[in-house]
């Protein structure tokens, strides 16, 4: 069986004062609270979303 690559993403910085579209991106990625960690698949759509909020999250490749 092939191992799928994943990304461990942690929301580390508040989005107060930033564009509201960035909050919508965080919600679409499944974040609800600050300092929450999500394991997401490593694909182009996820990486594109993370690019827009790269100043708010910390990403570790697994």
Residue pairs with C-beta under 8 A, 6 or more apart in sequence:
4 41
4 42
5 41
5 42
5 61
5 62
6 39
6 40
6 41
6 42
6 62
7 39
7 40
7 41
7 42
7 46
7 47
7 50
7 59
7 60
7 61
7 62
8 37
8 38
8 39
8 59
8 60
8 61
8 62
9 29
9 37
9 38
9 39
9 40
9 50
9 57
9 58
9 59
9 60
10 35
10 36
10 37
10 38
10 57
10 58
10 60
11 26
11 31
11 33
11 34
11 35
11 36
11 37
11 56
11 57
12 34
12 35
12 56
12 57
12 58
13 34
13 55
13 56
13 57
14 34
14 56
15 22
15 23
15 26
15 53
15 56
18 56
21 52
22 52
22 53
22 56
25 49
25 52
25 53
26 53
26 56
26 57
28 49
29 38
29 40
29 46
29 49
29 50
29 53
30 38
30 40
31 38
39 62
40 46
42 61
50 57
50 59
